[in-house]
């Protein structure tokens, strides 16, 4: 199993390699293209940095393989000894770029569902414990739906697998963010040093 520092090092190496591949493939890129390439290489580096294959990493790789231009990047970053299966993408795996419902809409729908249930309760005479259980089940179902959209490949997972994959995905995202913050901090320090040398 990877320690956090080993995973960060592996991610950084693969991310830098991915950025080099992206830059060499196209000489002039506008800001939007550059942003997409940085995100794509970070996602693939994150998925391939782990030594054990997970559903979310396979889903990220499969999503990237849809675009023929990104196939070279994927195959070079994965290497031949990668445990990741290059699955053909299915209709069940949704795009990771789909929007997630905002919290206000979710709260409003839960509030409206609660109101409807109160009306039914009055009409049918449901006990308080049954009413609370029904509300809790609905809330869990809605939140599971949202989580399935957030985790790559989550649509095809059962609840137990989804929770395990979500925890693993969150830890990997944390590694990605930590490395990116370190890179930004290092870049700022280097640019500050250059400015100091110019002033002196």
N, C-alpha and C positions, 0 to 999 in steps of 0.2 A: 504494500500500500504506500502511496505517495505521502511524504510529509509536506507541509504547506510550503516550506522553502524550496524543496525539490520541484514541486508543481509550479511554483512561480518562475523558477529558473527555466524549466522546460517550456512553459507558456511563452516567456520572453524570447527565448531562442527561436521558437517556431513562428512567433508573431513577426519578429524582425525578418526572418527568412521569407515569410508571406508578403511583407511590405516590399522587400527587394524584388520578389517575383512580379508583384503588381506594378511597381515602378518601371521595371525593365520591359514589361509587355506593352506599355503605352507611354510615349514620351510626354505628351501634353494632356493633362486632365483638368477639367474645371473643378470647382470646389465641391459640388455635389457628387461627382464621380470619385473624387479623392476620399470623401467621407464614406461612401459606400464601400470602397476598397479597404479602407482602414477597418471598418466594422466587419466586413467579410473575412479578412485575414485574421482578425481577433477571434471571431467565432470559430473558424476552422482550427486555429491554433489551440483554443480552449478545448475543443472537442477532441483533438488529436493528442493533447498533452497528457491526458489520462491514460494509464496503462491498461485499464479495464474498460471494455466497451459498455456503454449504457444506452438506454433507449433514446434519451435526449441527444446524446452525441451522434448516434446513428441518424436521427431525424435531421440534425443540423447539417451533417455531411450530405444526406440525401437531398435536402433542399438546395444546397450549394451545387450539387451535381446536375440539377435541372438546367442550369445555364451552361451552355457549351463553353463559353469563354472562361468560366471558373473551374472547369474540369482539370486543367493543367495545374492550377494552384492547389486544388484538393489532393490530386495524386502525388504532387511533390512534397506537400506538407505531411501527408499520411505516411509515405514511405512503404516499402514492401512488407515490413514486419508488423504493421499495425493490426491490432486486434479488431478494429472497427470493420463492421460489415458494410460494404457499399450497397445498400439496399436500393432497389428501384422505388421511387417515391410512389405512394399510393394516394388515393383520394382521401383516405382517413387521416393522413398526416397533413395538418393544416399549416399554413404559412406562419412563421414566427413574427411576421410583421403586422399581423392583423390587430386591429385596435381592440382594447379591452374596455368594457363598459366603465364609465366613470363612477366614482363612489356615490355621487348624488343620485344618479339614476338607480343604482342598486338599492340605496337607502329608501328612495321613494317607492320602488316596487315592493320592497319588504314591508313598508308602512301600509301600502295599499292592500297587500296580501293579508296583513294583520287585521285591517278593517273588514275585509271580506269574510275572514274567518270568524270575527266577532259577530257579524251578522248571522252567519250560519250557526254559530254556537247558540245564539239567542233563539233561532228558529228550531234547532234540533235538540237543544238541551244537552250539549256535550260537556263532560266534566272538565274541570280546570287542568288536571294532569294530562288528559288526552289532548286538550287544546294546545298546551305547552309543547308536548311531544310532536304534534303535527307541525307547529311553527318551527321548531328546532330542525325537523327533518327537511322542511322546505328551504330553510336558510342554508343548511349543509349542502343540499343539492345545488343551490344557486352558486355557492362559493366554490364547490367542486367544478362546476361548469367554467367559472372564471379561471380557476387554476389550470384546467385542461387547456385553455387557450394560451396561458402564459408559458407553460413548459413545452418545449419543442417535442412533437410527437405525442403530446398528452391526450389527444382525442381518442387514441386507440388503447389507452391504458385503463385498467380497473383502479378502484380507489386506493388499494394498498400499494400497488406499484407506483401510482401517481404521487403518493406522499413520499415514498423512498426516492423517486426520481427528482421530485421538486427539491428535497433537501440536498441532494447531490448537486443539482443544477445551481442552487443558491450558493453553496460553498465554492463552486467553480467560478461563478460570477464575482464573488468576493475576491478571489485570487486575481481575476482579470482586472477588477477595479483597483486593487492594491498595486499591481504592477504598473498600470497606466498612471496612477498618481505618482509613483516613484519616477517614472519617465518624465512626466511634466515637471516635477520638482527639480530633477537633474538638469532639464533643459533650461529652466529659469535660472538656476545657479550658474550654468555656463554662460548664458546671455548676460547676467549681471557682472560676471568676471570680465567679459569682453568690454562691457561699458566702462568698467573701472579702469581698464587698461587704456581705453581711448581717452578718458578724462585725464589720466596721469600723463 
